[in-house]
């Protein structure tokens, strides 16, 4: 599947110093169905878990946004 980041997602990644390689690495190892997905992952080196919101359409994963999740989270998707 092809993965692309929206302009907003690129700006959030730069703002929060999240390397694109981490975002791509997380999504590359996932089998996502069509539709919108919210993914929360604990990543070594980050104080808070990272949240990635992505949309899957026609075998293309578009990252809508990504940021450190500073609120307490119950479950990772």
N, C-alpha and C positions, 0 to 999 in steps of 0.2 A: 504494500500500500504506500502511496505517496503521502508525505507529511509536509504541510506548509504552515507557516505562522502568519497570522494577520498582523497588520501594522500595529494594532493595539498590543498584541502579545509580544512583539519585538520590543516595544517601548517599555512594557512592564518588566520584561526580562532584564533589560538594561538598567532600569530604575532599581530593581531589587538585586542586581548582580547575580542573576541566574544564567549560567552558560546555556546557550541553545543546545549544546551537545547533551546536557542532562535531560532537557525536555524531550529531545528526539530519542534519546536512549530509553526513557520511560515508555514512550508511545510505541517505539519499534518492537518491543517485546510483548505487546498486547494484541489480542484478537478482539477488535471492537466491532460491534454490529452497527448497522445504519442508525443514525440519530445522534442526539446530544449526550455527552458523557461528562461527569465531574469526577476527576481522579485525584485522590489525596495520597501522597507518599512521603514517608520519612526518608530524608536523604542525609547521608553522613556529611557533616561540614556545615549544615544549616541548623540554626537554632529552632526554627519552626518547620512543620511539615509543609510541603509544596502542594498547592492546589492547581490543577490544570483543567480547564474547561475546553472541550473539543467537540467538533461536529464532524460526523462521518457521512459523506455523500459520494456515491459513484466511485468507490475505492480511493477516495482522497480524504485524509484526516486534516482538518483545518483547526489549528489551535486558536481559540477565541481570546482567551486570557490565561495568565498564570501569575501566581503570587504566593508569598509565604502566608500560610493560614494561621493567623495569630489567635483565633478563637479556638476553644477546645472542640475537638471533633470526636464523634462517636465511632464511626466506621469508615474505613477506606473502601472505595469502590474498586 
